[in-house]
Amino acid sequence: MSDQNPVFIPGPTNIPDRLRAAMHVQTRDHRAPDFVETFAPVLEDTKKVFGTTSGRVITFPASGTGGWEAALCNTLSPGDKVLVARYGMFSHRWIDMCERHGLDVQLIECPWGTGAPADKFEAALSADKSHSIKAVLVTHNETATGVKSDVAAVRGAMDAAAHPALLFVDCVSSLASMPFEMDSWGVDIAVSGSQKGFMLATGMAILGVSDKALAAMEAATLPRTFFDFKDMMGANASGGFPYTPPLQLIYGMRESLKMLLEEGLDNVYARHTRLAEGVRRAVGAWGLELVAQTPDLYSDTVSAIYVPSGFDSNALTDQAFNQYGVSFGVGLGEMNGKAFRIGHLGSLTDVMVLSGLATIEMAMADLDYPIELGSGVAAAQEHFRSKTGAAIKSAA
């Protein structure tokens, strides 16, 4: 077991011993005949996590940001119009990437703390009689604000408008931690990464891609070389890679999928809900407020929490790290200095979360926050004691 304190950031997440061991192996030949025995099950089992039977899984050596770029470059052409709402740092970054690639961004501004506005999407798509909008981009789980968006409602809005646009979803901080249903939600490209719910090191972008998105690839003219779907799928067909793959991450991914499927995806999701609710009970006991404006928006992987007026959230996260050696998420973008974040995803137990809550309470007390020391921990304890059996007893 590592002697490092667990991290409570929304990714990269804590890496279980079992996965560190799986990655800590001597280099093997990725062109050897037996590589397919490792890689093919990774592609197949990841489909279960995406919630797809008809889609393909495509991976690249990259972070989730590389996955975003792959989604855009393989399906769109310069000047294509995309419909995007900005309601947090990561939807903002996707917008920036679209603009840098010469796409025409139709932007819907939303307050931070809210989610994807299905009603506004429907209105915009209904008004687009010429079907000039080629794709709708949604961030499923906005880690800057701790907001979960309703992707099914966005698909419903697109269907109500009878619009043929592609639906792209950033599920980097939700996949393998919260329910995701690529097929039933009608998602055309879902973008994730290795470093969050899969509990691995950063370095592998993981995409679920529909047949409709692959058809769009035939007419897409944005430049692509490293992130070319065709090259990757061609090599994958024989169990290989078109260039050197992230070998240790693939070994780790094979073991991660075994862990997730052994626990059972429904149990994984229930565990994350349980831990998240414990954190939310603590926030309430402290008298603080979540950035997410309503309970239906609450994320089960990260909570963004406003600090009281007159306090600086950066000083709080600095105190937790410098005094106690524990990392919490800083406020991003509009939330910088106003909110801190507690990541509660990946390899975590009740006891680990309680240790994180105790640590941030001590840091708040050190800085004279108006809280009662121990109040948040007690509220979370009460919740965990009443929900026996939903959480793993140890981080594998």
N, C-alpha and C positions, 0 to 999 in steps of 0.2 A: 504493500500500500504506500502511496506517495506521502511524504511528510509535509507537502505543501497544503496550506489551507485551501478549501474549495473556493472557486470563484463564483460570484453571483452576478455575472454580467450575462447579457442575452446572446452570448456567443463571441468567440469560441467557448465551448462548454467544457466541463470536466471530462477527461478521458478515463474510462474505467480501466482497471488493471488488465482485464481480459482483452481489451482492444489494444492497449499498449503492447501486450505480449504478441498479439497477432501481427502488429506492424513491425515489431522488433525482430526482423528476420534477415538473413543474408540475402543479397540480391540474387534473383533468379532470372532466367532468360524469358523475356516476354514473347519471344518468337518460337519458343519451344512448343512441341505438340501438346504438352499438358497444361499450358496457360489457359486454354479454353475451359478446363475443368474448374478453374477459379472464377474466370470472368463471366462466362455465360450465366451461371446462377445469380451473379450480382445483378445483371440486367433483368433477369426474369423476376427475381424476388423484389426488386425495387418497384416493379409495376404494382405489386400488392400494396405497397406503401402509398403510391400515387393514387390508388383506387382506379386502375385502368386495366382492362383486358385487351382493348383494341389498340391502345397507343404504344409507341416505342419509347424506350429509355435510351438517352444519349448522354454520355459523360465527356467532360473535357478537363484537362489539367488547368484549373482556374478556381477563383472564388465565385460566389454567386453573381458578382458583377460581370464576370466573363460569361456566365450563363445568360444574363440579360442581353449582352451584346450578340451572342449567338442567336438568340431568339429573334432579334431585330434584323440582323444581317442576312439570315437565311430565308426570310419571308417577305421582306419589304424592299421597296426601291426608293431612290432619292425623290423627295417631294411628296411621297405618300402621306396621307393625313392619318394621325392617330388621335384617339380620344383618351385623355388622362385626367384624373382628379388629383390635386395636390392636397394631402392631409397629413403629411409628416415628412421626415427627412428622406426616407427611402423612395417614396413616390416622387419627391422632388428630384432625387438623383436619377431616377429613370427618365424623367422629363428632360433633364440636362443631357443625358446620353442621346435621347431622340433628336434633340436640337443639334447636337454635335454631328450627328449622322445625316443632317440635312432633311430630316422629316418635318412635316408640317404639323405642329402640335396644337390641337384644340383643347384648351385647358379649362378645367372647372376648379375654381379655388374653393376650398372648404376649410373651416376652422380646425386647427390641430386639436385632437381629442375626439373628433368624429371619424367616421369611416367612409367607405366608397358609397357615393350618393346614387343609389340605383334609380331613383326617380329622375334625377337630372341626366343621368346617362340615357334613360328612355326618351326623355324630351329631345335631347341632342340627336339621338339616332333616328327618331321619328321625323325630325326636321331635315334629315339628310336624305332627301328624295333621290339624289343621284348616286347614293351609296359610295361617296368619295372617302368616307372613313374606312380605312382598311383594317384597323385593329383597335381594340379597347384594352387598356392596360390597368391592372388592379393589383395593389399590394394587399395580400390576404391578411398579413399580420405585421402591423407597423411598429417596429421595435422602439422607435423614438417616443411614441406616445402610449404604448401598451394597448393598442386598439386592434381588435379583430374585425375584419369586414365580412359581410355576407356575400360570398361569391355566388351562391345559388340565386340570390335576389338579383345580382347583376346579370346573370344568364337569363333570368326571367324577364328583365327589362329589355334585353336584346331580342328575345323571342317575341315579346309584346310589340316591339317596333318592327318586327319582321326584317331585321337587318342582318346581312351576311358577314359582318366584320368578324375577324378572328378575336378570340379572347385569350389574352396573355395574363398569367397570374404569377406574381412573386410570392412564393411560399417558402422562402429561405428560412425564416424563423418559426414556421408552423409545421412543416412536413416532418413526420415521424414523432410528433409531439401532440398534435391536434388533428381531429378528423379532416381528411382531404379526400374528395371524391371527384377525380378528374373526369370520369366518364359521365356520371349523372349530373354534374354541374356544367357539362359542355365546355370544358377548358381545352383550348387548342395547344397552348404551350404553358407548362408549369415549370418554374425555375427554382431550384434549391441548391444546397451545398452540403459539404461533408461535415462542417464544423459546428452544427447546432444539434438538431434532434438525433442525428446519426452518431454523435458523440466522438467524432474523429478530429484529427488535425485539419487545418484549413488546406485547401488545395485541389478539391475536386468539385467542379460544377456538375450538377445532376439535373437533367431536363426530362420531362415527360412531354411527348410530342404526338399530336393527333394526325390522322391521315389527311385531314383538311389542311393542316399546317404544312405537311409535306407536299401537298399539291400546290400550295402557294409558292413553295420554294422554286418551282419550275420557271416562274415568271419574275422572281425577285432578282434585282440587279445591284443591291448594295454590295460593295466589295467584301469578300471573305476568303481567307486562306486557312489560317489556323483553326477557325471555328466553323469550317464547312461541314454541314450535316452529311452531305453525300460522301465525302471522304471517310468520315467516321463510320457511317453505316456500312459502307463497302468493306471496310476492314473488320467491323464487328460481325459481319455475316459469317466469317470463318473463325470467329472468336479472338480476333486480334485488334490492333490499334494502328492507325496510319503513321504514328511516330511514337517516341518513347512515352509510355503511360506512367502515371504516378503509382508505381508498383506497390509500395508499402501501403498506400491508401486503399488500393483495390483489395489487398489482403485484409486490411482493417474493415473495409466495407462488407466483405463476405461475412466476417464475424459479427459485425454490427447488425446485419440483417438477421443472422441466426438469433442474436439476443432479443431483438424486437419481436420476432415471430415466436420465439419460445415464451416470452412474457405474454404475447397476444396483443394485437394492436389495440383492441378495445380496452384492455387493462392498462396499456401504455397511456392511452388518452385519459382514462379515469384517474391514473396516478397524477398526471399533470394537472387535471382539474382540482384534485384534492390538495396538492401543494400550493397551487395558485390561490385557492380559497383560504388556505391558512395564512398566506401573506396578506390577502385582502382583509381578513379579520384583524390582523395586526395593525394594518394601516388605519382601520376604523378606531381601534383602541387608542392609537396615538393621537387621534383627532385630526389626522391629515386627510388630504383628498387625492384621489387618483386623477390622472390627466384624462383618461377615458371617461366620457361624459355620462354614459348610462350602462347598466349591467350587461345589456346585450352586446356591448362593444368590448367587454373585458377580455383581455388576452389570457390564455392559460400558460403562456411561456414567459411573459415579462410584464411587470407592473411598473409604470412610470408614476411617480409620486411627487406632488407639489410640496415644497418646503414652505414654512410659514413666511409671511411678509417680513422683510428685513433680514432674512437669512440667505446665505449663498450655498446652493447645493454642491458646488464644486469644492467648497471648504469641507463639506460633510464627507464626500467621497475621499478627499485627500486625508482627512482625519482617520477614517476607517482603514485606509491602506497604510498610512505612515505609522499609526499607533498600534494597529492590531493585525496588519498584514493580510487584510481581506479586501478584495476588489468588488466594487459595485459599479453599475453603469452610470456614467455622467449624463447630464442632460444634453441632447443634441439639437442643433438648429435653434428654433424659437424657444426650446425648453432649457437651453444652456443657462446655468445659474439659477433656474427656477424649479427644476425637478431633478430627482435622481431616479435610478432604475434598479430594480431587483430582478435579476434573471432567475427563473425557476423552471428550467428545462434541462433535458438530458439526464445525466446520471446523478440524481439527487434522491435523498431519502427525507423522511420527516425530521429526523434528528439533525441532518445536515442543514435543512432549512431553518430549524430552530436556532442553530448556531449562528447562521447568517443574521437572523432577526435580532438575536442577542447582541451581536457585534455592532450592527447599525444603531441599535438603541444606546449602546455605550458611547458611540461616536456622537450621537445627538445630545446625550447628557453632558459629554465633555464640552460641547459648544453651547450649552445652556438653552437647548430647545425646550419648549414648554410641554414636556411629556413626563409620564410617570415611568421610571425605570422598571422594566419587567412587564409592563402592561401589554405590549404587543406579543411578547413571547407567551404570556398566559392565555391570550385570546387564541393564538394559533394552537397551543397545546390542547385547549378545550375542543377545538375543531378536530384535531387529529385523533384525540382519544375517543371521539364519538363516531369516527369513521374507520374503525379497525378493519384491516384486511385489504385495503385498496392500494397500499404502497409497498414497494420492495423494502426488505429489511436492511439490505446493504447494497452499496454501489459495487456491482460486479467488477 
